[in-house]
Amino acid sequence: MQFKFNVNLTDNDYLEYNRFWNFRSHYGRGQIISMRIMVAVILGIFMLVSLAINGFSADALIGIIPLLIVLVLMELFLKKFIIFSLKANIKSLRKKGKVGYSPNSTIEFYDETFTEATPETKTEQKYSSIERLSVVKGRALYFHVNSLMAYILPIDAFENKLQYDSFMEFITGKINTIDYFDPQ
């Protein structure tokens, strides 16, 4: 075994991961942009159809104002709405006793694989199964197995900067795609 970490995650850690995934990661960022474009195109089509049906009159122009307002509000408040939805989902899962993460786990890194052991499960992954590693400076490392699943290793799991630097040197040789992000 090369490294062993005791990981204690909170709802806030999970929320931060989901915020990162939606707005900054390779996976979610494109989906948010696509969603914004799709909504703008759909509302644009409704506006054009409304104008065409009403003969491009002054009444027709006034009639599309609510659609323009919806479009502007959606563009302005989409991020806040998604964060609100994430918080509500985490709260709902917490009430049901089914959080989307393991609050306590141990992650052990070996030469060819790493394992995560929780009170309920134990999983082993080869480094080749990791699509990418996202390093958010000062916050966490996210080991993306695919677009929907990641292992979260918060910075506070490291004993000190020396251990962090040593781990980064080790893991850099194991994972092909590593993205570095500054915190927001």
VENNOR-V794862 format. One record per pair of residues at least 12 apart in sequence whose C-alpha atoms are under 6 Angstrom apart, sorted by sequence separation. I is the first residue (numbers start at 1). J is the second residue. If there is no record, write none. Layout:
i=I j=J
i=I j=J
This chain:
i=105 j=117
i=113 j=125
i=132 j=144
i=141 j=153
i=105 j=118
i=113 j=126
i=131 j=144
i=140 j=153
i=113 j=127
i=130 j=144
i=131 j=145
i=140 j=154
i=130 j=145
i=139 j=154
i=140 j=155
i=139 j=155
i=47 j=64
i=134 j=178
i=132 j=177
i=133 j=178
i=134 j=179
i=135 j=180
i=136 j=181
i=137 j=182
i=132 j=178
i=136 j=182
i=137 j=183
i=136 j=183
i=9 j=103
i=8 j=103
i=8 j=104
i=7 j=104
i=7 j=105
i=7 j=106
i=6 j=106
i=5 j=106
i=5 j=107
i=4 j=107
i=4 j=108
i=3 j=108
i=3 j=109
i=2 j=109
i=2 j=110
i=1 j=110
i=27 j=147
i=7 j=157
i=5 j=157
